Amino acid sequence: MERPRPFWDTARKFGVFEPERPGTVSANLGMHMTVPGGASVPMASVTAVGVMPPHRR
């Protein structure tokens, strides 16, 4: 039996960190999208974004 692929690909998580905590973080999922003509192209689907209050404008 094939092992299921992890839901979160660690290469698709991004963040900016302060010494004590994260300032901003985001994550996306790799997906495929069908475009006109029937081709399937890879894309990133943003699923989470977080920003600590001191880093907001």
Phi and psi restraints in degrees (range 20) as a CNS / XPLOR table:
assign (resid 1 and name C) (resid 2 and name N)
       (resid 2 and name CA) (resid 2 and name C) 1.0 -77.5 20.0 2
assign (resid 2 and name N) (resid 2 and name CA)
       (resid 2 and name C) (resid 3 and name N) 1.0 137.8 20.0 2
assign (resid 2 and name C) (resid 3 and name N)
       (resid 3 and name CA) (resid 3 and name C) 1.0 -72.5 20.0 2
assign (resid 3 and name N) (resid 3 and name CA)
       (resid 3 and name C) (resid 4 and name N) 1.0 138.9 20.0 2
assign (resid 3 and name C) (resid 4 and name N)
       (resid 4 and name CA) (resid 4 and name C) 1.0 -66.5 20.0 2
assign (resid 4 and name N) (resid 4 and name CA)
       (resid 4 and name C) (resid 5 and name N) 1.0 145.8 20.0 2
assign (resid 4 and name C) (resid 5 and name N)
       (resid 5 and name CA) (resid 5 and name C) 1.0 -72.7 20.0 2
assign (resid 5 and name N) (resid 5 and name CA)
       (resid 5 and name C) (resid 6 and name N) 1.0 138.3 20.0 2
assign (resid 5 and name C) (resid 6 and name N)
       (resid 6 and name CA) (resid 6 and name C) 1.0 -58.8 20.0 2
assign (resid 6 and name N) (resid 6 and name CA)
       (resid 6 and name C) (resid 7 and name N) 1.0 144.1 20.0 2
assign (resid 6 and name C) (resid 7 and name N)
       (resid 7 and name CA) (resid 7 and name C) 1.0 -64.6 20.0 2
assign (resid 7 and name N) (resid 7 and name CA)
       (resid 7 and name C) (resid 8 and name N) 1.0 -41.9 20.0 2
assign (resid 7 and name C) (resid 8 and name N)
       (resid 8 and name CA) (resid 8 and name C) 1.0 -99.8 20.0 2
assign (resid 8 and name N) (resid 8 and name CA)
       (resid 8 and name C) (resid 9 and name N) 1.0 119.8 20.0 2
assign (resid 8 and name C) (resid 9 and name N)
       (resid 9 and name CA) (resid 9 and name C) 1.0 -86.2 20.0 2
assign (resid 9 and name N) (resid 9 and name CA)
       (resid 9 and name C) (resid 10 and name N) 1.0 116.7 20.0 2
assign (resid 9 and name C) (resid 10 and name N)
       (resid 10 and name CA) (resid 10 and name C) 1.0 -62.0 20.0 2
assign (resid 10 and name N) (resid 10 and name CA)
       (resid 10 and name C) (resid 11 and name N) 1.0 -21.5 20.0 2
assign (resid 10 and name C) (resid 11 and name N)
       (resid 11 and name CA) (resid 11 and name C) 1.0 -73.2 20.0 2
assign (resid 11 and name N) (resid 11 and name CA)
       (resid 11 and name C) (resid 12 and name N) 1.0 -9.8 20.0 2
assign (resid 11 and name C) (resid 12 and name N)
       (resid 12 and name CA) (resid 12 and name C) 1.0 -107.8 20.0 2
assign (resid 12 and name N) (resid 12 and name CA)
       (resid 12 and name C) (resid 13 and name N) 1.0 16.2 20.0 2
assign (resid 12 and name C) (resid 13 and name N)
       (resid 13 and name CA) (resid 13 and name C) 1.0 -108.2 20.0 2
assign (resid 13 and name N) (resid 13 and name CA)
       (resid 13 and name C) (resid 14 and name N) 1.0 137.3 20.0 2
assign (resid 13 and name C) (resid 14 and name N)
       (resid 14 and name CA) (resid 14 and name C) 1.0 -133.5 20.0 2
assign (resid 14 and name N) (resid 14 and name CA)
       (resid 14 and name C) (resid 15 and name N) 1.0 149.5 20.0 2
assign (resid 14 and name C) (resid 15 and name N)
       (resid 15 and name CA) (resid 15 and name C) 1.0 -162.2 20.0 2
assign (resid 15 and name N) (resid 15 and name CA)
       (resid 15 and name C) (resid 16 and name N) 1.0 159.8 20.0 2
assign (resid 15 and name C) (resid 16 and name N)
       (resid 16 and name CA) (resid 16 and name C) 1.0 -119.8 20.0 2
assign (resid 16 and name N) (resid 16 and name CA)
       (resid 16 and name C) (resid 17 and name N) 1.0 126.2 20.0 2
assign (resid 16 and name C) (resid 17 and name N)
       (resid 17 and name CA) (resid 17 and name C) 1.0 -117.7 20.0 2
assign (resid 17 and name N) (resid 17 and name CA)
       (resid 17 and name C) (resid 18 and name N) 1.0 141.9 20.0 2
assign (resid 17 and name C) (resid 18 and name N)
       (resid 18 and name CA) (resid 18 and name C) 1.0 -91.9 20.0 2
assign (resid 18 and name N) (resid 18 and name CA)
       (resid 18 and name C) (resid 19 and name N) 1.0 172.1 20.0 2
assign (resid 18 and name C) (resid 19 and name N)
       (resid 19 and name CA) (resid 19 and name C) 1.0 -58.0 20.0 2
assign (resid 19 and name N) (resid 19 and name CA)
       (resid 19 and name C) (resid 20 and name N) 1.0 -36.4 20.0 2
assign (resid 19 and name C) (resid 20 and name N)
       (resid 20 and name CA) (resid 20 and name C) 1.0 -101.2 20.0 2
assign (resid 20 and name N) (resid 20 and name CA)
       (resid 20 and name C) (resid 21 and name N) 1.0 -19.5 20.0 2
assign (resid 20 and name C) (resid 21 and name N)
       (resid 21 and name CA) (resid 21 and name C) 1.0 -161.9 20.0 2
assign (resid 21 and name N) (resid 21 and name CA)
       (resid 21 and name C) (resid 22 and name N) 1.0 165.5 20.0 2
assign (resid 21 and name C) (resid 22 and name N)
       (resid 22 and name CA) (resid 22 and name C) 1.0 -71.7 20.0 2
assign (resid 22 and name N) (resid 22 and name CA)
       (resid 22 and name C) (resid 23 and name N) 1.0 144.1 20.0 2
assign (resid 22 and name C) (resid 23 and name N)
       (resid 23 and name CA) (resid 23 and name C) 1.0 -93.0 20.0 2
assign (resid 23 and name N) (resid 23 and name CA)
       (resid 23 and name C) (resid 24 and name N) 1.0 -47.0 20.0 2
assign (resid 23 and name C) (resid 24 and name N)
       (resid 24 and name CA) (resid 24 and name C) 1.0 -141.6 20.0 2
assign (resid 24 and name N) (resid 24 and name CA)
       (resid 24 and name C) (resid 25 and name N) 1.0 148.5 20.0 2
assign (resid 24 and name C) (resid 25 and name N)
       (resid 25 and name CA) (resid 25 and name C) 1.0 -142.7 20.0 2
assign (resid 25 and name N) (resid 25 and name CA)
       (resid 25 and name C) (resid 26 and name N) 1.0 151.7 20.0 2
assign (resid 25 and name C) (resid 26 and name N)
       (resid 26 and name CA) (resid 26 and name C) 1.0 -151.8 20.0 2
assign (resid 26 and name N) (resid 26 and name CA)
       (resid 26 and name C) (resid 27 and name N) 1.0 158.8 20.0 2
assign (resid 26 and name C) (resid 27 and name N)
       (resid 27 and name CA) (resid 27 and name C) 1.0 -146.8 20.0 2
assign (resid 27 and name N) (resid 27 and name CA)
       (resid 27 and name C) (resid 28 and name N) 1.0 150.7 20.0 2
assign (resid 27 and name C) (resid 28 and name N)
       (resid 28 and name CA) (resid 28 and name C) 1.0 -141.5 20.0 2
assign (resid 28 and name N) (resid 28 and name CA)
       (resid 28 and name C) (resid 29 and name N) 1.0 161.1 20.0 2
assign (resid 28 and name C) (resid 29 and name N)
       (resid 29 and name CA) (resid 29 and name C) 1.0 -110.9 20.0 2
assign (resid 29 and name N) (resid 29 and name CA)
       (resid 29 and name C) (resid 30 and name N) 1.0 138.6 20.0 2
assign (resid 29 and name C) (resid 30 and name N)
       (resid 30 and name CA) (resid 30 and name C) 1.0 -78.2 20.0 2
assign (resid 30 and name N) (resid 30 and name CA)
       (resid 30 and name C) (resid 31 and name N) 1.0 128.2 20.0 2
assign (resid 30 and name C) (resid 31 and name N)
       (resid 31 and name CA) (resid 31 and name C) 1.0 -139.3 20.0 2
assign (resid 31 and name N) (resid 31 and name CA)
       (resid 31 and name C) (resid 32 and name N) 1.0 176.0 20.0 2
assign (resid 31 and name C) (resid 32 and name N)
       (resid 32 and name CA) (resid 32 and name C) 1.0 -121.5 20.0 2
assign (resid 32 and name N) (resid 32 and name CA)
       (resid 32 and name C) (resid 33 and name N) 1.0 144.9 20.0 2
assign (resid 32 and name C) (resid 33 and name N)
       (resid 33 and name CA) (resid 33 and name C) 1.0 -125.8 20.0 2
assign (resid 33 and name N) (resid 33 and name CA)
       (resid 33 and name C) (resid 34 and name N) 1.0 135.9 20.0 2
assign (resid 33 and name C) (resid 34 and name N)
       (resid 34 and name CA) (resid 34 and name C) 1.0 -85.6 20.0 2
assign (resid 34 and name N) (resid 34 and name CA)
       (resid 34 and name C) (resid 35 and name N) 1.0 127.6 20.0 2
assign (resid 34 and name C) (resid 35 and name N)
       (resid 35 and name CA) (resid 35 and name C) 1.0 -108.2 20.0 2
assign (resid 35 and name N) (resid 35 and name CA)
       (resid 35 and name C) (resid 36 and name N) 1.0 164.9 20.0 2
assign (resid 35 and name C) (resid 36 and name N)
       (resid 36 and name CA) (resid 36 and name C) 1.0 -52.1 20.0 2
assign (resid 36 and name N) (resid 36 and name CA)
       (resid 36 and name C) (resid 37 and name N) 1.0 134.5 20.0 2
assign (resid 36 and name C) (resid 37 and name N)
       (resid 37 and name CA) (resid 37 and name C) 1.0 103.1 20.0 2
assign (resid 37 and name N) (resid 37 and name CA)
       (resid 37 and name C) (resid 38 and name N) 1.0 -10.7 20.0 2
assign (resid 37 and name C) (resid 38 and name N)
       (resid 38 and name CA) (resid 38 and name C) 1.0 91.9 20.0 2
assign (resid 38 and name N) (resid 38 and name CA)
       (resid 38 and name C) (resid 39 and name N) 1.0 -2.4 20.0 2
assign (resid 38 and name C) (resid 39 and name N)
       (resid 39 and name CA) (resid 39 and name C) 1.0 -72.1 20.0 2
assign (resid 39 and name N) (resid 39 and name CA)
       (resid 39 and name C) (resid 40 and name N) 1.0 149.2 20.0 2
assign (resid 39 and name C) (resid 40 and name N)
       (resid 40 and name CA) (resid 40 and name C) 1.0 -108.7 20.0 2
assign (resid 40 and name N) (resid 40 and name CA)
       (resid 40 and name C) (resid 41 and name N) 1.0 123.1 20.0 2
assign (resid 40 and name C) (resid 41 and name N)
       (resid 41 and name CA) (resid 41 and name C) 1.0 -119.6 20.0 2
assign (resid 41 and name N) (resid 41 and name CA)
       (resid 41 and name C) (resid 42 and name N) 1.0 145.5 20.0 2
assign (resid 41 and name C) (resid 42 and name N)
       (resid 42 and name CA) (resid 42 and name C) 1.0 -71.4 20.0 2
assign (resid 42 and name N) (resid 42 and name CA)
       (resid 42 and name C) (resid 43 and name N) 1.0 149.7 20.0 2
assign (resid 42 and name C) (resid 43 and name N)
       (resid 43 and name CA) (resid 43 and name C) 1.0 -152.4 20.0 2
assign (resid 43 and name N) (resid 43 and name CA)
       (resid 43 and name C) (resid 44 and name N) 1.0 164.6 20.0 2
assign (resid 43 and name C) (resid 44 and name N)
       (resid 44 and name CA) (resid 44 and name C) 1.0 -107.6 20.0 2
assign (resid 44 and name N) (resid 44 and name CA)
       (resid 44 and name C) (resid 45 and name N) 1.0 132.8 20.0 2
assign (resid 44 and name C) (resid 45 and name N)
       (resid 45 and name CA) (resid 45 and name C) 1.0 -110.2 20.0 2
assign (resid 45 and name N) (resid 45 and name CA)
       (resid 45 and name C) (resid 46 and name N) 1.0 110.8 20.0 2
assign (resid 45 and name C) (resid 46 and name N)
       (resid 46 and name CA) (resid 46 and name C) 1.0 -67.0 20.0 2
assign (resid 46 and name N) (resid 46 and name CA)
       (resid 46 and name C) (resid 47 and name N) 1.0 127.5 20.0 2
assign (resid 46 and name C) (resid 47 and name N)
       (resid 47 and name CA) (resid 47 and name C) 1.0 -120.0 20.0 2
assign (resid 47 and name N) (resid 47 and name CA)
       (resid 47 and name C) (resid 48 and name N) 1.0 -21.0 20.0 2
assign (resid 47 and name C) (resid 48 and name N)
       (resid 48 and name CA) (resid 48 and name C) 1.0 -152.9 20.0 2
assign (resid 48 and name N) (resid 48 and name CA)
       (resid 48 and name C) (resid 49 and name N) 1.0 138.6 20.0 2
assign (resid 48 and name C) (resid 49 and name N)
       (resid 49 and name CA) (resid 49 and name C) 1.0 -143.7 20.0 2
assign (resid 49 and name N) (resid 49 and name CA)
       (resid 49 and name C) (resid 50 and name N) 1.0 132.9 20.0 2
assign (resid 49 and name C) (resid 50 and name N)
       (resid 50 and name CA) (resid 50 and name C) 1.0 -138.0 20.0 2
assign (resid 50 and name N) (resid 50 and name CA)
       (resid 50 and name C) (resid 51 and name N) 1.0 139.6 20.0 2
assign (resid 50 and name C) (resid 51 and name N)
       (resid 51 and name CA) (resid 51 and name C) 1.0 -135.3 20.0 2
assign (resid 51 and name N) (resid 51 and name CA)
       (resid 51 and name C) (resid 52 and name N) 1.0 127.2 20.0 2
assign (resid 51 and name C) (resid 52 and name N)
       (resid 52 and name CA) (resid 52 and name C) 1.0 -70.6 20.0 2
assign (resid 52 and name N) (resid 52 and name CA)
       (resid 52 and name C) (resid 53 and name N) 1.0 145.6 20.0 2
assign (resid 52 and name C) (resid 53 and name N)
       (resid 53 and name CA) (resid 53 and name C) 1.0 -50.1 20.0 2
assign (resid 53 and name N) (resid 53 and name CA)
       (resid 53 and name C) (resid 54 and name N) 1.0 -40.4 20.0 2
assign (resid 53 and name C) (resid 54 and name N)
       (resid 54 and name CA) (resid 54 and name C) 1.0 -65.5 20.0 2
assign (resid 54 and name N) (resid 54 and name CA)
       (resid 54 and name C) (resid 55 and name N) 1.0 -14.4 20.0 2
assign (resid 54 and name C) (resid 55 and name N)
       (resid 55 and name CA) (resid 55 and name C) 1.0 -100.9 20.0 2
assign (resid 55 and name N) (resid 55 and name CA)
       (resid 55 and name C) (resid 56 and name N) 1.0 2.9 20.0 2
assign (resid 55 and name C) (resid 56 and name N)
       (resid 56 and name CA) (resid 56 and name C) 1.0 -85.6 20.0 2
assign (resid 56 and name N) (resid 56 and name CA)
       (resid 56 and name C) (resid 57 and name N) 1.0 155.3 20.0 2
